[in-house]
């Protein structure tokens, strides 16, 4: 019953994703890119849910759940790895 | 009637997302950009997912959409906090800052760790 309106909503999502991709491309530090990728992943989850409601197939909802979990784990790993890498680089700089 | 209401609410959440995306482009700093990205997630995505859960009431879709909503509401602030914390530890300071209370705490904690060692 609410299928027709999603056609126009997809174009709005495409514009938003292009704006976020510009920020992910020219973000100065790693955290800018990671935050942009987090927002991008959430919008992708929303698009998957809308698509699964549109084509009346609940398979994409499971894919959306797994995608959200993997995005969460990957971004946490990026956040931990950056601090670790910085500490190792500082130790080497002190030795030299 | 309800279709028009749902459509208006979905476009309101899309407007939130457009404002957040413009904020991510225009803000000068990492921490303000994190604020804009969290506005995209909570004001746009979670709001839209709640509207879709009400729309498909009561279905196979509804339970999974509610699960995705709760999961996104929990994990998005966690990711923002972890990224801001690690960015502060790598000496990315906020611009135009007047008073930094965090630096004293960090220095004190580092001194305590050195004393313990």
N, CA and C atoms of all chains as a GROMACS GRO file, in nm:
protein
  639
    1UNK      N    1   0.082  -0.121   0.000
    1UNK     CA    2   0.000   0.000   0.000
    1UNK      C    3   0.086   0.126   0.000
    2UNK      N    4   0.207   0.116   0.053
    2UNK     CA    5   0.294   0.235   0.058
    2UNK      C    6   0.414   0.212  -0.031
    3UNK      N    7   0.389   0.153  -0.147
    3UNK     CA    8   0.500   0.115  -0.233
    3UNK      C    9   0.540   0.229  -0.326
    4UNK      N   10   0.443   0.311  -0.366
    4UNK     CA   11   0.465   0.406  -0.474
    4UNK      C   12   0.564   0.514  -0.434
    5UNK      N   13   0.563   0.556  -0.306
    5UNK     CA   14   0.640   0.674  -0.268
    5UNK      C   15   0.790   0.645  -0.261
    6UNK      N   16   0.827   0.517  -0.255
    6UNK     CA   17   0.968   0.487  -0.237
    6UNK      C   18   1.051   0.523  -0.358
    7UNK      N   19   0.990   0.534  -0.473
    7UNK     CA   20   1.065   0.566  -0.594
    7UNK      C   21   1.134   0.701  -0.584
    8UNK      N   22   1.062   0.799  -0.528
    8UNK     CA   23   1.121   0.932  -0.518
    8UNK      C   24   1.218   0.943  -0.402
    9UNK      N   25   1.196   0.860  -0.298
    9UNK     CA   26   1.283   0.865  -0.180
    9UNK      C   27   1.423   0.816  -0.212
   10UNK      N   28   1.434   0.723  -0.308
   10UNK     CA   29   1.564   0.666  -0.341
   10UNK      C   30   1.657   0.774  -0.397
   11UNK      N   31   1.602   0.870  -0.473
   11UNK     CA   32   1.687   0.974  -0.530
   11UNK      C   33   1.743   1.066  -0.421
   12UNK      N   34   1.660   1.093  -0.319
   12UNK     CA   35   1.709   1.171  -0.205
   12UNK      C   36   1.824   1.098  -0.135
   13UNK      N   37   1.809   0.964  -0.121
   13UNK     CA   38   1.915   0.887  -0.057
   13UNK      C   39   2.042   0.888  -0.140
   14UNK      N   40   2.027   0.886  -0.273
   14UNK     CA   41   2.147   0.888  -0.358
   14UNK      C   42   2.221   1.021  -0.341
   15UNK      N   43   2.146   1.133  -0.334
   15UNK     CA   44   2.210   1.263  -0.314
   15UNK      C   45   2.284   1.267  -0.180
   16UNK      N   46   2.219   1.215  -0.074
   16UNK     CA   47   2.282   1.214   0.059
   16UNK      C   48   2.409   1.130   0.058
   17UNK      N   49   2.404   1.013  -0.010
   17UNK     CA   50   2.521   0.927  -0.012
   17UNK      C   51   2.636   0.989  -0.091
   18UNK      N   52   2.603   1.066  -0.196
   18UNK     CA   53   2.710   1.134  -0.270
   18UNK      C   54   2.776   1.240  -0.182
   19UNK      N   55   2.695   1.316  -0.106
   19UNK     CA   56   2.753   1.417  -0.016
   19UNK      C   57   2.844   1.352   0.088
   20UNK      N   58   2.799   1.240   0.144
   20UNK     CA   59   2.881   1.174   0.246
   20UNK      C   60   3.008   1.115   0.184
   21UNK      N   61   2.998   1.066   0.059
   21UNK     CA   62   3.116   1.010  -0.006
   21UNK      C   63   3.220   1.119  -0.035
   22UNK      N   64   3.173   1.242  -0.062
   22UNK     CA   65   3.269   1.352  -0.080
   22UNK      C   66   3.347   1.374   0.049
   23UNK      N   67   3.275   1.372   0.162
   23UNK     CA   68   3.345   1.390   0.290
   23UNK      C   69   3.440   1.272   0.317
   24UNK      N   70   3.399   1.151   0.282
   24UNK     CA   71   3.488   1.036   0.303
   24UNK      C   72   3.609   1.042   0.212
   25UNK      N   73   3.597   1.109   0.096
   25UNK     CA   74   3.711   1.115   0.006
   25UNK      C   75   3.812   1.219   0.052
   26UNK      N   76   3.766   1.335   0.102
   26UNK     CA   77   3.860   1.441   0.136
   26UNK      C   78   3.871   1.469   0.284
   27UNK      N   79   3.830   1.371   0.370
   27UNK     CA   80   3.846   1.392   0.512
   27UNK      C   81   3.993   1.395   0.551
   28UNK      N   82   4.036   1.492   0.632
   28UNK     CA   83   4.178   1.503   0.661
   28UNK      C   84   4.234   1.389   0.744
   29UNK      N   85   4.160   1.344   0.843
   29UNK     CA   86   4.214   1.238   0.930
   29UNK      C   87   4.139   1.108   0.906
   30UNK      N   88   4.184   1.002   0.975
   30UNK     CA   89   4.119   0.872   0.955
   30UNK      C   90   3.980   0.873   1.014
   31UNK      N   91   3.958   0.949   1.124
   31UNK     CA   92   3.831   0.941   1.194
   31UNK      C   93   3.718   1.004   1.113
   32UNK      N   94   3.752   1.106   1.029
   32UNK     CA   95   3.651   1.163   0.941
   32UNK      C   96   3.598   1.059   0.844
   33UNK      N   97   3.693   0.986   0.784
   33UNK     CA   98   3.651   0.883   0.689
   33UNK      C   99   3.571   0.774   0.758
   34UNK      N  100   3.613   0.736   0.882
   34UNK     CA  101   3.542   0.628   0.951
   34UNK      C  102   3.401   0.671   0.990
   35UNK      N  103   3.386   0.797   1.033
   35UNK     CA  104   3.252   0.846   1.067
   35UNK      C  105   3.163   0.852   0.943
   36UNK      N  106   3.221   0.894   0.830
   36UNK     CA  107   3.144   0.899   0.706
   36UNK      C  108   3.104   0.758   0.663
   37UNK      N  109   3.194   0.661   0.681
   37UNK     CA  110   3.158   0.523   0.644
   37UNK      C  111   3.050   0.467   0.736
   38UNK      N  112   3.051   0.509   0.864
   38UNK     CA  113   2.946   0.464   0.956
   38UNK      C  114   2.809   0.514   0.911
   39UNK      N  115   2.802   0.645   0.878
   39UNK     CA  116   2.674   0.701   0.831
   39UNK      C  117   2.631   0.636   0.699
   40UNK      N  118   2.728   0.609   0.613
   40UNK     CA  119   2.699   0.545   0.483
   40UNK      C  120   2.641   0.404   0.504
   41UNK      N  121   2.700   0.330   0.599
   41UNK     CA  122   2.650   0.196   0.626
   41UNK      C  123   2.508   0.197   0.681
   42UNK      N  124   2.479   0.294   0.767
   42UNK     CA  125   2.343   0.302   0.821
   42UNK      C  126   2.242   0.336   0.712
   43UNK      N  127   2.280   0.426   0.619
   43UNK     CA  128   2.188   0.459   0.510
   43UNK      C  129   2.169   0.338   0.418
   44UNK      N  130   2.276   0.258   0.400
   44UNK     CA  131   2.262   0.137   0.319
   44UNK      C  132   2.167   0.037   0.383
   45UNK      N  133   2.173   0.027   0.518
   45UNK     CA  134   2.078  -0.061   0.588
   45UNK      C  135   1.934  -0.015   0.564
   46UNK      N  136   1.914   0.117   0.571
   46UNK     CA  137   1.778   0.170   0.548
   46UNK      C  138   1.732   0.142   0.405
   47UNK      N  139   1.824   0.155   0.308
   47UNK     CA  140   1.787   0.128   0.168
   47UNK      C  141   1.752  -0.019   0.149
   48UNK      N  142   1.828  -0.109   0.217
   48UNK     CA  143   1.796  -0.252   0.206
   48UNK      C  144   1.657  -0.282   0.262
   49UNK      N  145   1.623  -0.219   0.375
   49UNK     CA  146   1.491  -0.244   0.434
   49UNK      C  147   1.380  -0.194   0.341
   50UNK      N  148   1.400  -0.074   0.285
   50UNK     CA  149   1.299  -0.018   0.195
   50UNK      C  150   1.284  -0.106   0.070
   51UNK      N  151   1.398  -0.156   0.018
   51UNK     CA  152   1.393  -0.240  -0.101
   51UNK      C  153   1.321  -0.371  -0.072
   52UNK      N  154   1.347  -0.429   0.048
   52UNK     CA  155   1.282  -0.556   0.080
   52UNK      C  156   1.132  -0.537   0.100
   53UNK      N  157   1.091  -0.420   0.150
   53UNK     CA  158   0.946  -0.397   0.161
   53UNK      C  159   0.886  -0.376   0.022
   54UNK      N  160   0.964  -0.311  -0.067
   54UNK     CA  161   0.911  -0.281  -0.200
   54UNK      C  162   0.890  -0.407  -0.283
   55UNK      N  163   0.990  -0.499  -0.279
   55UNK     CA  164   0.975  -0.618  -0.362
   55UNK      C  165   0.908  -0.732  -0.287
   56UNK      N  166   0.862  -0.708  -0.163
   56UNK     CA  167   0.788  -0.808  -0.084
   56UNK      C  168   0.869  -0.936  -0.065
   57UNK      N  169   0.995  -0.921  -0.024
   57UNK     CA  170   1.081  -1.037  -0.003
   57UNK      C  171   1.160  -1.013   0.124
   58UNK      N  172   1.134  -1.089   0.233
   58UNK     CA  173   1.201  -1.059   0.360
   58UNK      C  174   1.345  -1.105   0.369
   59UNK      N  175   1.403  -1.151   0.258
   59UNK     CA  176   1.541  -1.200   0.263
   59UNK      C  177   1.639  -1.087   0.292
   60UNK      N  178   1.611  -0.967   0.236
   60UNK     CA  179   1.707  -0.858   0.250
   60UNK      C  180   1.714  -0.804   0.391
   61UNK      N  181   1.614  -0.833   0.476
   61UNK     CA  182   1.620  -0.787   0.615
   61UNK      C  183   1.730  -0.860   0.690
   62UNK      N  184   1.746  -0.991   0.664
   62UNK     CA  185   1.856  -1.065   0.728
   62UNK      C  186   1.991  -1.011   0.682
   63UNK      N  187   2.000  -0.980   0.553
   63UNK     CA  188   2.125  -0.923   0.503
   63UNK      C  189   2.153  -0.789   0.570
   64UNK      N  190   2.048  -0.712   0.595
   64UNK     CA  191   2.066  -0.582   0.661
   64UNK      C  192   2.116  -0.600   0.804
   65UNK      N  193   2.061  -0.700   0.875
   65UNK     CA  194   2.106  -0.725   1.014
   65UNK      C  195   2.254  -0.763   1.015
   66UNK      N  196   2.293  -0.854   0.925
   66UNK     CA  197   2.433  -0.898   0.922
   66UNK      C  198   2.525  -0.783   0.880
   67UNK      N  199   2.478  -0.700   0.787
   67UNK     CA  200   2.559  -0.587   0.743
   67UNK      C  201   2.582  -0.487   0.856
   68UNK      N  202   2.476  -0.463   0.938
   68UNK     CA  203   2.490  -0.371   1.050
   68UNK      C  204   2.590  -0.424   1.152
   69UNK      N  205   2.584  -0.556   1.180
   69UNK     CA  206   2.678  -0.614   1.277
   69UNK      C  207   2.822  -0.606   1.226
   70UNK      N  208   2.843  -0.638   1.097
   70UNK     CA  209   2.980  -0.637   1.045
   70UNK      C  210   3.036  -0.495   1.039
   71UNK      N  211   2.950  -0.397   1.007
   71UNK     CA  212   2.994  -0.258   1.004
   71UNK      C  213   3.036  -0.211   1.144
   72UNK      N  214   2.959  -0.251   1.245
   72UNK     CA  215   2.992  -0.215   1.384
   72UNK      C  216   3.127  -0.273   1.424
   73UNK      N  217   3.148  -0.403   1.396
   73UNK     CA  218   3.273  -0.467   1.436
   73UNK      C  219   3.392  -0.405   1.362
   74UNK      N  220   3.374  -0.378   1.233
   74UNK     CA  221   3.485  -0.322   1.157
   74UNK      C  222   3.524  -0.184   1.201
   75UNK      N  223   3.424  -0.099   1.232
   75UNK     CA  224   3.458   0.037   1.274
   75UNK      C  225   3.522   0.038   1.413
   76UNK      N  226   3.476  -0.052   1.502
   76UNK     CA  227   3.544  -0.060   1.633
   76UNK      C  228   3.688  -0.106   1.616
   77UNK      N  229   3.711  -0.200   1.523
   77UNK     CA  230   3.848  -0.245   1.498
   77UNK      C  231   3.933  -0.131   1.444
   78UNK      N  232   3.876  -0.046   1.356
   78UNK     CA  233   3.951   0.069   1.304
   78UNK      C  234   3.989   0.163   1.418
   79UNK      N  235   3.892   0.188   1.511
   79UNK     CA  236   3.920   0.280   1.621
   79UNK      C  237   4.029   0.227   1.713
   80UNK      N  238   4.029   0.094   1.740
   80UNK     CA  239   4.133   0.040   1.826
   80UNK      C  240   4.268   0.038   1.755
   81UNK      N  241   4.266   0.005   1.625
   81UNK     CA  242   4.391  -0.010   1.551
   81UNK      C  243   4.464   0.123   1.536
   82UNK      N  244   4.388   0.233   1.528
   82UNK     CA  245   4.453   0.363   1.510
   82UNK      C  246   4.536   0.400   1.632
   83UNK      N  247   4.479   0.379   1.752
   83UNK     CA  248   4.553   0.410   1.874
   83UNK      C  249   4.677   0.320   1.887
   84UNK      N  250   4.661   0.193   1.855
   84UNK     CA  251   4.772   0.097   1.864
   84UNK      C  252   4.885   0.137   1.770
   85UNK      N  253   4.849   0.171   1.648
   85UNK     CA  254   4.948   0.209   1.548
   85UNK      C  255   5.022   0.337   1.590
   86UNK      N  256   4.946   0.431   1.649
   86UNK     CA  257   5.007   0.556   1.694
   86UNK      C  258   5.108   0.530   1.807
   87UNK      N  259   5.072   0.440   1.899
   87UNK     CA  260   5.164   0.411   2.009
   87UNK      C  261   5.292   0.345   1.958
   88UNK      N  262   5.276   0.252   1.865
   88UNK     CA  263   5.396   0.185   1.811
   88UNK      C  264   5.485   0.285   1.738
   89UNK      N  265   5.423   0.377   1.664
   89UNK     CA  266   5.502   0.477   1.591
   89UNK      C  267   5.575   0.569   1.688
   90UNK      N  268   5.509   0.604   1.800
   90UNK     CA  269   5.575   0.689   1.899
   90UNK      C  270   5.693   0.619   1.963
   91UNK      N  271   5.678   0.489   1.993
   91UNK     CA  272   5.789   0.416   2.054
   91UNK      C  273   5.909   0.412   1.961
   92UNK      N  274   5.885   0.388   1.833
   92UNK     CA  275   5.996   0.385   1.738
   92UNK      C  276   6.062   0.521   1.728
   93UNK      N  277   5.984   0.628   1.731
   93UNK     CA  278   6.039   0.762   1.725
   93UNK      C  279   6.124   0.794   1.846
   94UNK      N  280   6.083   0.744   1.963
   94UNK     CA  281   6.164   0.767   2.083
   94UNK      C  282   6.296   0.694   2.076
   95UNK      N  283   6.292   0.569   2.018
   95UNK     CA  284   6.416   0.495   2.010
   95UNK      C  285   6.515   0.562   1.914
   96UNK      N  286   6.461   0.610   1.800
   96UNK     CA  287   6.550   0.674   1.705
   96UNK      C  288   6.592   0.811   1.757
   97UNK      N  289  -0.540   0.839   0.400
   97UNK     CA  290  -0.504   0.937   0.504
   97UNK      C  291  -0.374   0.895   0.574
   98UNK      N  292  -0.373   0.768   0.617
   98UNK     CA  293  -0.253   0.720   0.687
   98UNK      C  294  -0.135   0.712   0.591
   99UNK      N  295  -0.163   0.683   0.462
   99UNK     CA  296  -0.055   0.680   0.363
   99UNK      C  297   0.010   0.816   0.350
  100UNK      N  298  -0.072   0.922   0.347
  100UNK     CA  299  -0.017   1.059   0.335
  100UNK      C  300   0.066   1.092   0.459
  101UNK      N  301   0.017   1.052   0.577
  101UNK     CA  302   0.090   1.079   0.701
  101UNK      C  303   0.227   1.010   0.701
  102UNK      N  304   0.226   0.881   0.660
  102UNK     CA  305   0.352   0.807   0.657
  102UNK      C  306   0.451   0.868   0.558
  103UNK      N  307   0.396   0.912   0.442
  103UNK     CA  308   0.481   0.974   0.340
  103UNK      C  309   0.544   1.102   0.393
  104UNK      N  310   0.462   1.186   0.462
  104UNK     CA  311   0.515   1.312   0.516
  104UNK      C  312   0.623   1.285   0.620
  105UNK      N  313   0.601   1.183   0.706
  105UNK     CA  314   0.701   1.153   0.809
  105UNK      C  315   0.830   1.102   0.747
  106UNK      N  316   0.818   1.019   0.641
  106UNK     CA  317   0.939   0.970   0.575
  106UNK      C  318   1.017   1.084   0.511
  107UNK      N  319   0.944   1.180   0.451
  107UNK     CA  320   1.018   1.291   0.391
  107UNK      C  321   1.077   1.385   0.496
  108UNK      N  322   1.014   1.393   0.614
  108UNK     CA  323   1.075   1.472   0.723
  108UNK      C  324   1.207   1.408   0.766
  109UNK      N  325   1.208   1.274   0.778
  109UNK     CA  326   1.335   1.209   0.815
  109UNK      C  327   1.439   1.223   0.705
  110UNK      N  328   1.394   1.223   0.579
  110UNK     CA  329   1.489   1.246   0.469
  110UNK      C  330   1.546   1.388   0.476
  111UNK      N  331   1.464   1.484   0.521
  111UNK     CA  332   1.515   1.620   0.538
  111UNK      C  333   1.619   1.626   0.649
  112UNK      N  334   1.596   1.549   0.758
  112UNK     CA  335   1.698   1.540   0.863
  112UNK      C  336   1.830   1.488   0.806
  113UNK      N  337   1.818   1.386   0.718
  113UNK     CA  338   1.940   1.327   0.664
  113UNK      C  339   2.012   1.423   0.570
  114UNK      N  340   1.936   1.501   0.493
  114UNK     CA  341   2.001   1.599   0.405
  114UNK      C  342   2.073   1.705   0.488
  115UNK      N  343   2.008   1.750   0.597
  115UNK     CA  344   2.073   1.850   0.684
  115UNK      C  345   2.200   1.793   0.746
  116UNK      N  346   2.196   1.667   0.788
  116UNK     CA  347   2.315   1.606   0.846
  116UNK      C  348   2.427   1.592   0.744
  117UNK      N  349   2.391   1.559   0.618
  117UNK     CA  350   2.495   1.544   0.516
  117UNK      C  351   2.559   1.679   0.484
  118UNK      N  352   2.476   1.786   0.477
  118UNK     CA  353   2.533   1.919   0.453
  118UNK      C  354   2.622   1.959   0.570
  119UNK      N  355   2.581   1.923   0.692
  119UNK     CA  356   2.663   1.952   0.808
  119UNK      C  357   2.795   1.877   0.804
  120UNK      N  358   2.793   1.750   0.757
  120UNK     CA  359   2.919   1.678   0.746
  120UNK      C  360   3.012   1.740   0.644
  121UNK      N  361   2.956   1.806   0.542
  121UNK     CA  362   3.045   1.874   0.447
  121UNK      C  363   3.096   2.006   0.502
  122UNK      N  364   3.014   2.080   0.576
  122UNK     CA  365   3.045   2.219   0.604
  122UNK      C  366   3.112   2.242   0.738
  123UNK      N  367   3.099   2.150   0.833
  123UNK     CA  368   3.152   2.176   0.966
  123UNK      C  369   3.305   2.175   0.965
  124UNK      N  370   3.368   2.254   1.053
  124UNK     CA  371   3.512   2.273   1.041
  124UNK      C  372   3.596   2.166   1.110
  125UNK      N  373   3.535   2.077   1.186
  125UNK     CA  374   3.610   2.002   1.284
  125UNK      C  375   3.565   1.857   1.287
  126UNK      N  376   3.647   1.768   1.343
  126UNK     CA  377   3.609   1.628   1.350
  126UNK      C  378   3.490   1.607   1.444
  127UNK      N  379   3.491   1.672   1.559
  127UNK     CA  380   3.391   1.644   1.661
  127UNK      C  381   3.254   1.697   1.621
  128UNK      N  382   3.251   1.812   1.555
  128UNK     CA  383   3.123   1.862   1.504
  128UNK      C  384   3.072   1.775   1.390
  129UNK      N  385   3.165   1.716   1.312
  129UNK     CA  386   3.121   1.624   1.207
  129UNK      C  387   3.062   1.498   1.265
  130UNK      N  388   3.116   1.454   1.381
  130UNK     CA  389   3.057   1.338   1.449
  130UNK      C  390   2.914   1.370   1.494
  131UNK      N  391   2.894   1.494   1.539
  131UNK     CA  392   2.759   1.538   1.576
  131UNK      C  393   2.664   1.529   1.457
  132UNK      N  394   2.709   1.574   1.339
  132UNK     CA  395   2.623   1.571   1.220
  132UNK      C  396   2.594   1.427   1.178
  133UNK      N  397   2.696   1.339   1.187
  133UNK     CA  398   2.675   1.200   1.146
  133UNK      C  399   2.579   1.129   1.240
  134UNK      N  400   2.585   1.161   1.368
  134UNK     CA  401   2.491   1.101   1.462
  134UNK      C  402   2.350   1.151   1.437
  135UNK      N  403   2.339   1.278   1.388
  135UNK     CA  404   2.206   1.328   1.353
  135UNK      C  405   2.151   1.254   1.232
  136UNK      N  406   2.238   1.219   1.136
  136UNK     CA  407   2.192   1.137   1.024
  136UNK      C  408   2.138   1.005   1.074
  137UNK      N  409   2.213   0.939   1.165
  137UNK     CA  410   2.174   0.805   1.207
  137UNK      C  411   2.046   0.805   1.290
  138UNK      N  412   2.046   0.888   1.396
  138UNK     CA  413   1.934   0.881   1.490
  138UNK      C  414   1.811   0.953   1.434
  139UNK      N  415   1.831   1.074   1.380
  139UNK     CA  416   1.716   1.149   1.331
  139UNK      C  417   1.663   1.100   1.199
  140UNK      N  418   1.751   1.038   1.118
  140UNK     CA  419   1.706   0.994   0.988
  140UNK      C  420   1.677   0.846   0.981
  141UNK      N  421   1.780   0.764   1.010
  141UNK     CA  422   1.765   0.620   0.983
  141UNK      C  423   1.674   0.554   1.085
  142UNK      N  424   1.698   0.582   1.215
  142UNK     CA  425   1.617   0.516   1.316
  142UNK      C  426   1.471   0.562   1.310
  143UNK      N  427   1.451   0.690   1.281
  143UNK     CA  428   1.315   0.744   1.268
  143UNK      C  429   1.243   0.678   1.150
  144UNK      N  430   1.314   0.665   1.036
  144UNK     CA  431   1.254   0.600   0.920
  144UNK      C  432   1.222   0.454   0.948
  145UNK      N  433   1.314   0.386   1.020
  145UNK     CA  434   1.290   0.244   1.049
  145UNK      C  435   1.170   0.227   1.142
  146UNK      N  436   1.154   0.320   1.238
  146UNK     CA  437   1.035   0.312   1.325
  146UNK      C  438   0.908   0.334   1.245
  147UNK      N  439   0.912   0.430   1.151
  147UNK     CA  440   0.794   0.454   1.067
  147UNK      C  441   0.761   0.331   0.983
  148UNK      N  442   0.866   0.266   0.928
  148UNK     CA  443   0.841   0.146   0.848
  148UNK      C  444   0.789   0.031   0.933
  149UNK      N  445   0.836   0.022   1.059
  149UNK     CA  446   0.785  -0.082   1.148
  149UNK      C  447   0.638  -0.060   1.179
  150UNK      N  448   0.597   0.067   1.195
  150UNK     CA  449   0.455   0.095   1.217
  150UNK      C  450   0.376   0.066   1.090
  151UNK      N  451   0.438   0.093   0.973
  151UNK     CA  452   0.368   0.072   0.846
  151UNK      C  453   0.335  -0.075   0.823
  152UNK      N  454   0.433  -0.164   0.851
  152UNK     CA  455   0.414  -0.306   0.823
  152UNK      C  456   0.362  -0.382   0.944
  153UNK      N  457   0.281  -0.318   1.023
  153UNK     CA  458   0.232  -0.379   1.147
  153UNK      C  459   0.114  -0.470   1.116
  154UNK      N  460   0.109  -0.601   1.141
  154UNK     CA  461   0.207  -0.682   1.212
  154UNK      C  462   0.247  -0.796   1.121
  155UNK      N  463   0.375  -0.815   1.090
  155UNK     CA  464   0.419  -0.893   0.976
  155UNK      C  465   0.543  -0.974   1.011
  156UNK      N  466   0.599  -1.037   0.907
  156UNK     CA  467   0.733  -1.094   0.921
  156UNK      C  468   0.836  -0.983   0.932
  157UNK      N  469   0.807  -0.871   0.865
  157UNK     CA  470   0.904  -0.762   0.857
  157UNK      C  471   0.920  -0.688   0.989
  158UNK      N  472   0.812  -0.681   1.068
  158UNK     CA  473   0.809  -0.587   1.180
  158UNK      C  474   0.912  -0.620   1.287
  159UNK      N  475   0.922  -0.750   1.320
  159UNK     CA  476   1.013  -0.789   1.427
  159UNK      C  477   1.157  -0.761   1.386
  160UNK      N  478   1.190  -0.791   1.261
  160UNK     CA  479   1.328  -0.771   1.217
  160UNK      C  480   1.361  -0.622   1.207
  161UNK      N  481   1.262  -0.543   1.164
  161UNK     CA  482   1.288  -0.399   1.156
  161UNK      C  483   1.310  -0.341   1.296
  162UNK      N  484   1.234  -0.392   1.394
  162UNK     CA  485   1.252  -0.342   1.532
  162UNK      C  486   1.389  -0.385   1.586
  163UNK      N  487   1.432  -0.508   1.550
  163UNK     CA  488   1.565  -0.554   1.592
  163UNK      C  489   1.673  -0.464   1.532
  164UNK      N  490   1.659  -0.431   1.402
  164UNK     CA  491   1.759  -0.344   1.338
  164UNK      C  492   1.759  -0.206   1.403
  165UNK      N  493   1.641  -0.154   1.438
  165UNK     CA  494   1.632  -0.022   1.501
  165UNK      C  495   1.704  -0.018   1.636
  166UNK      N  496   1.676  -0.119   1.719
  166UNK     CA  497   1.739  -0.121   1.852
  166UNK      C  498   1.890  -0.137   1.839
  167UNK      N  499   1.932  -0.223   1.744
  167UNK     CA  500   2.075  -0.244   1.725
  167UNK      C  501   2.145  -0.116   1.678
  168UNK      N  502   2.081  -0.043   1.585
  168UNK     CA  503   2.141   0.082   1.538
  168UNK      C  504   2.143   0.187   1.648
  169UNK      N  505   2.037   0.192   1.729
  169UNK     CA  506   2.035   0.289   1.839
  169UNK      C  507   2.143   0.260   1.942
  170UNK      N  508   2.179   0.132   1.960
  170UNK     CA  509   2.285   0.100   2.056
  170UNK      C  510   2.422   0.126   1.995
  171UNK      N  511   2.444   0.080   1.870
  171UNK     CA  512   2.581   0.078   1.819
  171UNK      C  513   2.630   0.211   1.765
  172UNK      N  514   2.541   0.296   1.717
  172UNK     CA  515   2.589   0.420   1.656
  172UNK      C  516   2.656   0.515   1.756
  173UNK      N  517   2.599   0.540   1.877
  173UNK     CA  518   2.674   0.620   1.974
  173UNK      C  519   2.801   0.553   2.022
  174UNK      N  520   2.802   0.418   2.024
  174UNK     CA  521   2.924   0.347   2.064
  174UNK      C  522   3.037   0.374   1.966
  175UNK      N  523   3.005   0.367   1.835
  175UNK     CA  524   3.108   0.392   1.733
  175UNK      C  525   3.156   0.536   1.739
  176UNK      N  526   3.062   0.630   1.758
  176UNK     CA  527   3.101   0.772   1.766
  176UNK      C  528   3.193   0.796   1.884
  177UNK      N  529   3.158   0.735   2.000
  177UNK     CA  530   3.240   0.754   2.119
  177UNK      C  531   3.379   0.694   2.101
  178UNK      N  532   3.385   0.574   2.043
  178UNK     CA  533   3.516   0.509   2.027
  178UNK      C  534   3.603   0.588   1.929
  179UNK      N  535   3.544   0.637   1.820
  179UNK     CA  536   3.624   0.712   1.723
  179UNK      C  537   3.671   0.844   1.780
  180UNK      N  538   3.584   0.915   1.856
  180UNK     CA  539   3.627   1.042   1.915
  180UNK      C  540   3.735   1.019   2.019
  181UNK      N  541   3.722   0.910   2.097
  181UNK     CA  542   3.821   0.880   2.199
  181UNK      C  543   3.957   0.851   2.137
  182UNK      N  544   3.957   0.766   2.033
  182UNK     CA  545   4.086   0.732   1.971
  182UNK      C  546   4.143   0.851   1.896
  183UNK      N  547   4.058   0.938   1.839
  183UNK     CA  548   4.109   1.056   1.770
  183UNK      C  549   4.168   1.155   1.869
  184UNK      N  550   4.112   1.161   1.991
  184UNK     CA  551   4.173   1.250   2.090
  184UNK      C  552   4.308   1.196   2.138
  185UNK      N  553   4.318   1.062   2.144
  185UNK     CA  554   4.446   1.005   2.188
  185UNK      C  555   4.554   1.024   2.083
  186UNK      N  556   4.518   1.046   1.957
  186UNK     CA  557   4.618   1.064   1.851
  186UNK      C  558   4.644   1.212   1.829
  187UNK      N  559   4.605   1.297   1.925
  187UNK     CA  560   4.633   1.441   1.922
  187UNK      C  561   4.563   1.511   1.807
  188UNK      N  562   4.438   1.476   1.781
  188UNK     CA  563   4.354   1.558   1.693
  188UNK      C  564   4.270   1.645   1.786
  189UNK      N  565   4.310   1.773   1.798
  189UNK     CA  566   4.242   1.862   1.892
  189UNK      C  567   4.129   1.936   1.822
  190UNK      N  568   4.024   1.974   1.897
  190UNK     CA  569   3.918   2.055   1.837
  190UNK      C  570   3.966   2.196   1.805
  191UNK      N  571   3.916   2.252   1.694
  191UNK     CA  572   3.950   2.389   1.660
  191UNK      C  573   3.871   2.485   1.747
  192UNK      N  574   3.925   2.606   1.762
  192UNK     CA  575   3.859   2.716   1.834
  192UNK      C  576   3.819   2.673   1.975
  193UNK      N  577   3.903   2.593   2.040
  193UNK     CA  578   3.869   2.549   2.175
  193UNK      C  579   3.914   2.655   2.274
  194UNK      N  580   3.831   2.679   2.378
  194UNK     CA  581   3.862   2.783   2.475
  194UNK      C  582   3.932   2.722   2.596
  195UNK      N  583   3.872   2.616   2.650
  195UNK     CA  584   3.931   2.554   2.769
  195UNK      C  585   3.926   2.404   2.754
  196UNK      N  586   4.037   2.339   2.771
  196UNK     CA  587   4.045   2.194   2.751
  196UNK      C  588   4.060   2.127   2.886
  197UNK      N  589   3.950   2.073   2.937
  197UNK     CA  590   3.957   2.005   3.066
  197UNK      C  591   4.010   1.864   3.052
  198UNK      N  592   4.003   1.810   2.933
  198UNK     CA  593   4.042   1.671   2.913
  198UNK      C  594   4.192   1.653   2.926
  199UNK      N  595   4.269   1.757   2.890
  199UNK     CA  596   4.414   1.740   2.888
  199UNK      C  597   4.469   1.716   3.029
  200UNK      N  598   4.416   1.790   3.127
  200UNK     CA  599   4.463   1.771   3.264
  200UNK      C  600   4.432   1.630   3.313
  201UNK      N  601   4.310   1.582   3.280
  201UNK     CA  602   4.274   1.446   3.324
  201UNK      C  603   4.366   1.343   3.260
  202UNK      N  604   4.393   1.362   3.132
  202UNK     CA  605   4.478   1.266   3.063
  202UNK      C  606   4.618   1.267   3.122
  203UNK      N  607   4.669   1.387   3.150
  203UNK     CA  608   4.803   1.397   3.209
  203UNK      C  609   4.808   1.330   3.347
  204UNK      N  610   4.701   1.354   3.426
  204UNK     CA  611   4.700   1.296   3.560
  204UNK      C  612   4.693   1.143   3.553
  205UNK      N  613   4.610   1.092   3.462
  205UNK     CA  614   4.599   0.946   3.449
  205UNK      C  615   4.730   0.885   3.403
  206UNK      N  616   4.799   0.955   3.311
  206UNK     CA  617   4.928   0.903   3.265
  206UNK      C  618   5.031   0.905   3.377
  207UNK      N  619   5.029   1.010   3.461
  207UNK     CA  620   5.122   1.014   3.574
  207UNK      C  621   5.093   0.902   3.672
  208UNK      N  622   4.964   0.875   3.698
  208UNK     CA  623   4.930   0.766   3.789
  208UNK      C  624   4.974   0.632   3.734
  209UNK      N  625   4.959   0.613   3.605
  209UNK     CA  626   5.004   0.486   3.547
  209UNK      C  627   5.156   0.472   3.559
  210UNK      N  628   5.228   0.579   3.540
  210UNK     CA  629   5.373   0.571   3.552
  210UNK      C  630   5.415   0.542   3.697
  211UNK      N  631   5.341   0.601   3.793
  211UNK     CA  632   5.373   0.574   3.932
  211UNK      C  633   5.347   0.427   3.968
  212UNK      N  634   5.238   0.374   3.912
  212UNK     CA  635   5.209   0.233   3.939
  212UNK      C  636   5.316   0.141   3.879
  213UNK      N  637   5.363   0.176   3.763
  213UNK     CA  638   5.467   0.092   3.703
  213UNK      C  639   5.598   0.107   3.782
   0.00000   0.00000   0.00000
